[in-house]
C-alpha cells in the first residue's frame, strides 16, 4: 500500500546553446544512480530556494554550465525507490562554463540525438515541448544581407 506523503520536490534544467549552424544543441548528463542513463541535470530544492534557482544550481553543479532562465517547461512525476518524486523543469540558454562540482560525463547534442539518448520517455516529451521555445532564440534565416550597402 502506498504512503500518503507529498512527492519529493526537485528541479531540473533543460539547457541549450546555439550551434555554428544556428541549430540548438541540447545538454545531457549521465545520471548519478544509473550512469548508463542520459538525463537533464536535476536535484533537490534546498530550503529557501525557488524551483528555478534550484534548477540553475543543479545545472552548474552537475554540468558546469551557467544559463539564463527562459521559462517553465513542465513537470514530471516518477517513483524512485519507495519515494514519489516530482521534478519541475525549466529551460535555460547557455551563458558560460563554470567550475563543476560533479565529474559526470556531459554531452551537447542535436535535438534528434538528445531525443534518442534520453533514457526516459517523459524527459523526451519535455524536450519536444521545449524545442519550439528554443527556436525563438535561434538566428532567423533569410535576414542575411538585408542591410547590405
C-alpha positions as CSV (number, residue, x, y, z in Angstrom):
1,X,0.0,0.0,0.0
2,X,1.3,3.5,-0.9
3,X,2.0,6.1,1.7
4,X,0.0,9.3,1.6
5,X,3.0,11.6,1.5
6,X,3.8,14.5,-0.8
7,X,6.2,13.9,-3.6
8,X,9.9,14.9,-3.1
9,X,10.3,18.2,-4.8
10,X,13.1,18.5,-7.3
11,X,14.0,20.9,-10.1
12,X,15.8,20.3,-13.4
13,X,17.3,22.2,-16.2
14,X,16.9,21.7,-19.9
15,X,19.8,23.7,-21.3
16,X,20.7,24.6,-24.9
17,X,23.2,26.6,-26.8
18,X,23.2,27.7,-30.4
19,X,25.5,25.7,-32.7
20,X,27.6,27.1,-35.5
21,X,24.9,26.1,-38.0
22,X,22.3,28.0,-35.9
23,X,20.6,24.9,-34.6
24,X,20.0,24.2,-30.9
25,X,22.5,21.9,-29.0
26,X,20.9,20.2,-26.0
27,X,22.8,19.4,-22.8
28,X,22.6,15.9,-21.3
29,X,24.4,14.5,-18.3
30,X,24.9,10.9,-17.0
31,X,22.6,10.0,-14.1
32,X,24.4,9.6,-10.8
33,X,22.4,6.5,-9.6
34,X,22.4,4.8,-13.1
35,X,25.4,6.1,-15.0
36,X,24.3,4.4,-18.2
37,X,21.3,6.8,-18.4
38,X,21.4,10.2,-20.1
39,X,19.2,12.8,-18.3
40,X,18.8,16.5,-17.8
41,X,20.6,18.0,-14.7
42,X,18.2,17.9,-11.7
43,X,18.1,17.6,-8.0
44,X,16.5,18.5,-4.7
45,X,15.3,22.0,-4.0
46,X,17.1,23.4,-0.9
47,X,15.5,25.4,1.9
48,X,14.9,29.0,0.8
49,X,15.4,28.2,-2.8
50,X,12.8,28.5,-5.6
51,X,12.5,25.7,-8.1
52,X,14.1,27.9,-10.8
53,X,17.0,28.7,-8.5
54,X,17.5,25.0,-7.7
55,X,17.4,24.2,-11.5
56,X,20.1,26.8,-12.1
57,X,22.3,25.5,-9.2
58,X,22.0,21.9,-10.4
59,X,22.9,22.9,-14.0
60,X,26.1,24.5,-12.6
61,X,26.9,21.7,-10.2
62,X,26.3,18.7,-12.5
63,X,27.2,20.1,-15.9
64,X,29.4,23.1,-15.3
65,X,27.1,25.5,-17.1
66,X,25.6,28.8,-16.2
67,X,22.4,29.5,-18.0
68,X,19.9,32.3,-18.4
69,X,16.4,31.0,-17.4
70,X,13.8,31.3,-20.2
71,X,10.8,29.7,-18.5
72,X,9.0,26.7,-17.1
73,X,8.8,23.7,-19.4
74,X,6.8,21.2,-17.3
75,X,6.7,18.7,-14.5
76,X,7.5,15.0,-14.4
77,X,6.5,12.6,-11.6
78,X,8.1,9.2,-11.1
79,X,8.9,6.6,-8.4
80,X,12.5,6.4,-7.1
81,X,12.8,3.5,-4.7
82,X,9.9,4.0,-2.3
83,X,9.7,7.7,-2.9
84,X,7.4,9.7,-5.2
85,X,9.4,12.4,-6.9
86,X,8.1,15.5,-8.7
87,X,10.6,17.4,-10.9
88,X,9.8,20.8,-12.3
89,X,11.9,21.6,-15.4
90,X,13.0,25.0,-16.6
91,X,14.5,25.9,-20.0
92,X,17.9,27.7,-19.9
93,X,20.1,29.2,-22.6
94,X,23.8,28.7,-22.2
95,X,25.7,31.7,-20.9
96,X,29.1,30.4,-19.8
97,X,31.1,27.5,-18.4
98,X,31.6,27.4,-14.6
99,X,33.5,25.1,-12.3
100,X,31.7,21.7,-12.0
101,X,31.2,20.2,-8.5
102,X,30.5,16.8,-10.0
103,X,32.5,14.9,-12.6
104,X,29.8,13.4,-14.6
105,X,30.0,12.8,-18.4
106,X,28.1,15.5,-20.2
107,X,27.2,15.9,-23.8
108,X,25.9,18.7,-26.1
109,X,23.9,17.1,-28.9
110,X,21.4,17.8,-31.6
111,X,17.7,17.6,-30.7
112,X,17.4,14.4,-32.7
113,X,20.4,12.8,-30.9
114,X,19.1,14.0,-27.5
115,X,15.7,12.5,-28.1
116,X,17.3,9.2,-29.0
117,X,19.8,9.3,-26.0
118,X,17.4,10.4,-23.2
119,X,16.7,7.4,-21.0
120,X,13.1,8.3,-20.0
121,X,10.2,9.0,-22.4
122,X,8.8,11.7,-20.1
123,X,12.1,13.6,-20.4
124,X,11.9,13.2,-24.2
125,X,8.3,14.6,-24.1
126,X,9.6,17.6,-22.1
127,X,12.3,18.2,-24.7
128,X,9.7,18.1,-27.5
129,X,7.7,20.7,-25.6
130,X,10.8,22.9,-25.1
131,X,12.0,22.8,-28.8
132,X,9.6,25.5,-30.1
133,X,10.7,27.8,-27.2
134,X,14.3,27.2,-28.2
135,X,13.6,28.0,-31.8
136,X,12.6,31.6,-30.9
137,X,16.2,32.2,-29.7
138,X,17.8,30.9,-32.9
139,X,19.0,33.4,-35.5
140,X,16.3,33.9,-38.1
141,X,17.0,32.5,-41.6
142,X,16.6,34.7,-44.6
143,X,17.5,38.0,-43.0
144,X,21.2,38.0,-44.0
145,X,22.2,40.7,-46.5
146,X,19.1,42.9,-45.9
147,X,21.4,45.7,-44.6
148,X,23.9,45.5,-47.4
149,X,25.2,48.8,-48.8
